[in-house]
Structure formats: structure tokens, C-alpha cells
Amino acid sequence: MLATFFYQFSIQAVNPLMNGYARNLGINSTFAGIIVGAMSITSMLLRPFAGNLTDQVSKYRLALVCVQLATWATCLLPTCLG
């Protein structure tokens, strides 16, 4: 239980820092707030589904699929941005 606490704490500790980081990149306050809000809402909506999915699917297979999706997204990002 203590390990779960520290894991969740480490994930949630990033949220307050995101706004300052976005501001340092030159993003205005409104857009930085939208980024942080979208991250929180997405996390809140997807965590129950992700939890159920990890209970039903092999953790190795799920990690492999997620790494492949992240790789594709990273490779396609420059083409989307022009």
C-alpha cells in the first residue's frame, strides 16, 4: 500500500509543475490552463478503463502495444506539424 501511495504521489506531483513549464515555453496563461485541465480530465476519464484493461490483458502485450503507439505518434508528429 505504501508503494502505491508513492507511485500515485509521483504521478500527481507533476500536475502543479505543468503550468509553470508551459509558461516557460512561452505559452500564455489561458492555453497553459487548458493543457493542464485537459491532462487532468483525460486522466480522470481513462484511468478506470485502463485499470480494467490491465486486469484483462497481459501486461507485456499491453506495454508492447502502448510503446508501438507512442513510437508511431512520435514519428508522425513532424508530418502533422508541417
Backbone torsions as a table, in degrees:
resi	resn	phi	psi	omega
1	MET	NA	-36.5	178.5
2	LEU	-66.8	-36.6	177.9
3	ALA	-64.3	-40.4	178.1
4	THR	-63.5	-41.3	178.0
5	PHE	-59.1	-49.1	-177.9
6	PHE	-67.7	-34.0	177.2
7	TYR	-64.7	-49.7	179.7
8	GLN	-63.9	-37.9	178.5
9	PHE	-62.8	-40.7	-178.9
10	SER	-66.7	-34.2	178.5
11	ILE	-71.7	-46.2	-176.2
12	GLN	-74.9	-18.1	179.3
13	ALA	-68.8	-18.7	-179.1
14	VAL	-78.0	-30.2	-175.4
15	ASN	-53.6	-50.0	-179.4
16	PRO	-65.4	-23.1	-178.4
17	LEU	-81.3	-20.8	-175.0
18	MET	-63.0	-39.4	-178.6
19	ASN	-63.7	-46.7	178.4
20	GLY	-63.9	-38.7	178.9
21	TYR	-64.5	-44.2	178.8
22	ALA	-63.5	-38.6	178.3
23	ARG	-65.7	-37.0	177.8
24	ASN	-66.1	-25.3	177.4
25	LEU	-79.6	-4.9	177.9
26	GLY	96.8	12.5	-179.7
27	ILE	-84.9	140.1	-179.5
28	ASN	-71.5	167.2	-173.0
29	SER	-62.6	-39.4	-178.3
30	THR	-63.6	-48.1	-178.9
31	PHE	-68.2	-36.1	176.3
32	ALA	-62.5	-39.8	176.6
33	GLY	-65.0	-37.7	177.4
34	ILE	-64.9	-40.3	179.2
35	ILE	-62.8	-48.7	-178.6
36	VAL	-66.0	-40.8	178.7
37	GLY	-65.5	-41.7	178.8
38	ALA	-64.7	-38.3	178.5
39	MET	-64.1	-41.7	-179.6
40	SER	-69.5	-43.1	-179.3
41	ILE	-67.1	-42.4	177.8
42	THR	-61.3	-43.1	178.8
43	SER	-62.1	-44.2	-178.8
44	MET	-63.4	-38.9	-177.2
45	LEU	-78.1	-33.5	-173.6
46	LEU	-91.2	-21.1	-176.6
47	ARG	-60.3	-42.9	177.9
48	PRO	-61.7	-40.5	179.5
49	PHE	-68.5	-40.2	178.3
50	ALA	-65.4	-37.7	177.8
51	GLY	-63.4	-44.7	177.7
52	ASN	-65.2	-38.5	179.7
53	LEU	-64.5	-41.7	179.3
54	THR	-69.2	-23.1	175.7
55	ASP	-75.5	-26.8	-173.9
56	GLN	-99.5	-25.1	-173.4
57	VAL	-113.6	150.8	176.3
58	SER	-57.9	132.8	-178.7
59	LYS	-62.8	-36.6	178.9
60	TYR	-63.9	-47.5	-178.3
61	ARG	-65.0	-40.9	179.1
62	LEU	-65.0	-42.2	177.7
63	ALA	-63.4	-40.2	179.5
64	LEU	-62.9	-44.4	179.0
65	VAL	-64.2	-42.6	-179.3
66	CYS	-65.8	-38.8	177.5
67	VAL	-65.7	-39.6	178.3
68	GLN	-64.9	-42.9	178.0
69	LEU	-63.0	-42.2	179.0
70	ALA	-65.0	-37.9	178.4
71	THR	-65.3	-45.5	178.2
72	TRP	-62.4	-43.2	179.2
73	ALA	-62.3	-39.6	179.2
74	THR	-67.5	-39.0	179.7
75	CYS	-71.9	-33.0	-177.6
76	LEU	-84.9	-16.4	-177.4
77	LEU	-57.8	-46.3	179.5
78	PRO	-62.1	-31.1	179.1
79	THR	-73.4	-31.2	178.9
80	CYS	-74.0	-32.7	-178.3
81	LEU	-82.2	-13.3	175.6
82	GLY	101.1	NA	NA
